[in-house]
Amino acid sequence: MTRFAILAIAVVTAIAAACPAQQTCGGFRVLVFSKTAGFRHGPQIAAGQAMIGALGQANGFAVDTTEDANAFTAANLQRYAAVVFLNTTGDVLDATQQATFEAYSRAGGGYVGIHSAADTEYAWPFYGQLMGAWFLSHPVPQAADVVVVDPNHPATAHLPARFSHNDEWYNYRTNPATNPSINVLMTLDESTYSGGTMGAVHPIAWSQSPAVGGRAFYTGLGHTIDTYAQPFFQQHVLGGILFAAGGLRTPAITGFTQYGAASGSPSLALAGRLPTATTAELSLTGGGAGRPALLAVSTCDAMQALPAFTVLVDLAPSRLVGIAPITLDGAGASTIALPLRVPLQARYGTTLFLQGAQLYPTIGASNGLRIDLTP
C-alpha cells in the first residue's frame, strides 16, 4: 500500500470523528415512470429502474419508481425535481393527469425521456413539444456510429467525438434539428448502418432549456438490454437527469463559516479567504512542524469522504480531486490555494464542506469549514 493510500484511509477516520452528522447533500428526488399501453420493453424497464436507482445512490439523489399514473397529482409531483419516462409507450395518462404534468413542467419540473418515451402520447401536443420528436420507424437493431455534436453538455462531456454502439435506431416523425429550441447532443451517421431515413442530420439525443418551464432531455438509446450495464450510457443518463433536475448550478462563493468542534491531538484550525472570485485560499494551523497532512473536500457528509468527493475544485498540481496532500511548515501550518473549476458546477447542492487533518505520529483533525455558495 502506498503512503498516500495510508494517508487517505487515515484522514477518513479523522474526518468521521470530527464532523457533525447533520451535514446534508442538498439532494433531490426523481420519479421514474414506466407505464406502457403499447409495446413493452419489459427487461429494459427493469434494467433501467435498477440503473437509475444505482445512479441516485451513488450521486446523491433519491429515486422512486412507479407504473401507476395516479402518481401524477400536483401534491405528489411537487416532491420531484424531474420525472423520467422510461420506455413508456402509448397513452399512459388521462386528461387530468396530462394537465397536472403540464402544469408541473411549466412550473419548472424536469423531464427525461429514454428510448420509447418517443413512442408515447401521440395525441398530446404538449408532450410532443416537451419530448422533442415522436417515433416513426426503426430497422433491426445493429451497430452504428454515434457522433457527439455538443461535447459540453453533462450528458455527453464524457464521450468521445465518435463511437460505435449497437441499438435499435429510431427514425422520428419530425427532425429535432429544425426546432430552434432544441439543442441536439448526438446524431447518427446513417452511412454506418442500414435503415436510417432522416438524412445527413439524424438526431438521437437532445435537450431543451425553455425560458419558462422545466428542462427536458431525451435519448433514443436504450433498446438493447446490455446498454444499461455500459458505463458510457449510465453517465449519459446521469448527465441528462442532472440537467433536467437542475442539479447543476454555477454558483459563486459568498463566505466561509466554521462548524463543528476540533478533535484529535493536536487540535488544528482551518480558515479560508477568497483572494479572487475563482480562488479560495485555505490555511491549516496548529499542527506539528514538518508533519504530513491532508485536506479533504466534500459536498456531502464528510463521513462519506471516500470515494464521494466533490468535483467542485481542481487541486492542481496533484489532480487528486477531493484530497490534497500537504506538508505543514516549521510553524505547523500550511496554506493552499484552491482554484475553482470554470464553470463551478455544484452537483449536489450549494454548500461545500472541507476538513483538514495532520497525520503521524498522531491524528489531529481540524474543525470543519463550510464554504457558502450562491447559485
N, C-alpha and C positions, 0 to 999 in steps of 0.2 A: 504494500500500500504506500502511495506517495505521501510526502509530507503535507502537501496541500489537501489530500483526501482526509488525512487525520485531522487537520485543522478544520476542515469543513464539517466533519462529524462532531467535533468538539464544540464548534460555535452553535450548532443547532441545539445542543444540550444547554449551552449557556443562555441562548435566546429563549428557549422554552421556559427556563426557570425565571427569567426576568420580566417577561411580557405579560400584561393583563390578558385575560381570556375574552374580554368583551370586544376586541377589535372585530370589525366586520369587513367583508369583501366588497360590499356595495353591489352584490349580485342582483340579477333579475330573474324572471321566470318566463319560460316559453311553453306554449301548448302545441303538442304535436297531434294533428288531426288527420286521420287516415280512413275515413268512411268511404266506401265505394258503392256506386249504383250502376256500374258497368263492369268492364274487365277488372279483375282483381289481381294485383301483384302481391299475392299473399306472402311468399318468402321474403320479398324485397321490403315489404312493410315491416315485418318482424325484424329484419336486419337493420332497417333504418331506425326503428324505435330504439333498438339496443345501441346503435352507433351514437345517436343524438343524446341518449341518456349518459353514455360514457363521456361524450364531449362536455356535457354540462358538469359532470362530476369533476372532470379534470380542469375545467376552465371557469369555475366559479359561478355557474348559473343553474337554476333548478329547472327540471323538465317534467311535465305532466303529459300523459298520452290518453287519447280518447278516440272512439269511433261514434260517439253519441252526439248528434247535432244539438241536443238540448243543452250542451255546454255553451252554446252561443247565446248567452244572455249578457246584458250590459253589466250586471253585477259581477259575473264571472270573468268576462273578457278583460275588465279593467285590472285584473290581477296580473296580466301578461304583457310583457314588452313586445312580443311577437307571437304570431300563430304560424306554424309550419304545416302546409298542406302536403303531406307525404303520400305520394302515389294515390291521391284521390281520383275518382272517376265519376262521371255522370252528375246528376242533380242531387247534391248532398245536403242542401239547406233549403228550408221552406222560405216563403216570402218574408216572414217576420224575422227569421234568423239572418237572412240576407241583409235586411235593413239594419239589424243590430251590428253585424260585422262591418258594413259600410260606414256606419257612424263611428265605430271603433277605429277604423282605418283613417277616416278623415280627422279624427281627434289625435292622431299621431301613432296609433298602433302599427307595428311592423308586420310584413307579410313575407314568408319564404315558401316558394313552390319547388317541389322536387319531381322531376320526370313527368308522370302522368297527371300532375296538377294542371297541366295544359289540356288535359282531356276531361275537363270539369266545367260544369255550369255554363254551357254554351248559350243559354238564353238569358244570361245575366250580364248586361253590358258593363257594369262597374267591375265585375270580376275580370272580364276580359281585358279591360284597361289596366287594372292593377297587375295582373299576372303578365300581360305583355303580348301574347300571341297564342291562339288556340291551335291544337294539334290538327294536322291534316292527314298524314300518312307516314308510313315508315317501311324501309326494306328490312330484310332479315338482319339480325344482329351480326356485326362484323367490326373489324378494326378499321379505324380512320384516324387521320391526323387532325388534332385539335390545335388551333392557333390562338395564342393569347393576344388579345387586342389591347386590353388595359392591364398592364403589369403592376399598377399602383393601387389596385383595389384589394381590400383584405381577403377576398375570395380567390385572388389569382396571384398575389405577390410572391407566393412560394413556388410557383410553377415555372418550368422552362418555357421559352418562347414558342416552342412547338413540341408536341409529344403525341405518341400513338396510344389509343385506348380502344378496347372492344366494348361496344354497347349497342343499344337499339337507337338509331339516329332518327329523330323526328324531323319531318318536314312540317312547316307551320302554315296556317291559312293566310297569314299576312307576314310581312318581313319586319321584325322589330327595328332593324337598322334604319327604316324610313320614318320611325317615330322619334321626333326631336327630344322627347322627354326621357327616352331610354338610352342608357349607357351600355353598349354592347361590350361584354367582357371577353367572350371567347367565340370563335367561329369554327366551322368545319371546312376542311379543304376537300371539296367534292371530287377532286381528281384522284383522291386516295381511297375511295370506296365506291360501291355501286348503289344507286337508288336515290341519290340526292337530287332534289328538284328546285332548289332555291337559287342556284347560280353562284356567282363569284363571292357573294357575301351571304353566308349561311349562319346566322347567329345560333348559338347553342347554350349560352348563358348570358344573363344581362341583369341590370339593376336600374332602379328609379329612385330619385330623391326629389319628390314633389315639393313645391314651395309651401303648400298647405297639405297636411296629412302625413301619414307614416311612410317610411321607406319600404321598398319592395325589392326582392331578389328572387330570381328563378334560374334553375339549372336543368337542362334536358338530360343530363347524365343520371343513371340510377336504375336501369332495367336489369343489367346483368348482376347477379347476386354477389359475385366476388368484388364488385365495385365498392361495396360498403366496408370491406375489410382493407381497402387500399388507403394508405396514409394521405396520398395526394387528394383523394376525394373527401376524406374526413376533414382535412384542413380547408378544402374548398367550401364545404357546407358550413364549417365553423365560421369562416370569414363572412359567409352570407348571413348567418344568424346574428353575428355581432354587428354587422352593418345594419340589418333590418331592425334589430332591437335597440339601436342607438347606443350599443355598448362600447363604441369607440368615440372618444372625445379628444379635443385638442385644448387642454386646459393651460392655465398659467399658474405659476407658484405665487401664492399670496402671503405666506408666512410660515413660521416654524413654531411648534408648540411641544413642550416637554410633556411626557406622560409616563406614568408608572414610577416605581422606585428602583434605584440601583441595587444590584445584588452582586455577590461574589467578593473575592478578596484578591487584589484591591478593588475598590468601587470606582468605576470610571465615570466620566461625564461626557456627553455628546451634545455638541452645539452646532448650529448651522446659520449661514447667512447667504444672501443672494447677491454676489458681486455684479452679475449681469442678468439679463432676462432669461438666459438659457444655461446658466451655470449655477449650481448650488455648491457652496464650499462648506465642508463638514470638518469639524475638529473633535478629535478624541483625546481626552486628557486624563491624567491621574494614574497612568499605568507605570510599569517598571521600565527603566531605561533599556532601550535596545530590544525589547521583547517583541515577538511576532504578534500580530493582531489581525482581526478581520472586521470588515464592515458588511453587514447583511442588509439587503433591501427587499422589501416585500409590500404588496398591496393588501395582503390578507393577514390572518393571524400569524404572527411570527413563528408559532409552533409548527407551522406548515412550511417553514423556510426552505426545506429541500423536498422536492425539486421545484415547488411552485413559486419561483422568483418572478418578479415583475419584468416586463420588457420596457419599462419607462426610462431607464437610464443606460448609458453606454459607459462602462467602466474601463475605458481605454487607459493604458495600453494592454491591460491583462485580457480584455474581451471576455472576462468571466462575468457575464451579466448576472447580477444579483449578489455576487460575493466579490469583494475587493480585498486581496491580501495586502496588508500594510505592515510596516515596521515602526514601532514607537521610537522616537528620538531620545537623546540623552536626558531630556526632561520628562520622559514618559508620555510624550504627546505625539500626535500626528495630524496633519491637515491634508485633506484630499479634495481635489476639485471633481465635481460630478457633472460633466457636460450632458445636457439633456438631448435626447434624440429629437430630430426635427422631421415630421411633426411629433410632438409629445402626445402619444396616444394612451389614454388611461383605459385599459380594457375592463377592469373590474370595479371601478368606482372612482372617486375623486379624492382619495386620501392615500398618501404614500408613507409607509412605516419604515423606519430604519432602526438598526440595533448594532452596537459595536461590542467587541469582546477582545480582551487580551488572553493569550493562551501561553501556558508554560511559565513558570513551574506550577502556577495555579491559574484558575479561570476567573477573570474579573469581567463582569458584564456591565455595560453602561445602562443607564436608564434610556428609555426609548425617545426617539424624536419623530414627531409627526409633521410631515410637510403638507400644508393645506393647499389644495388645488381648486381653482375655479374654472369650470368649463367655459 
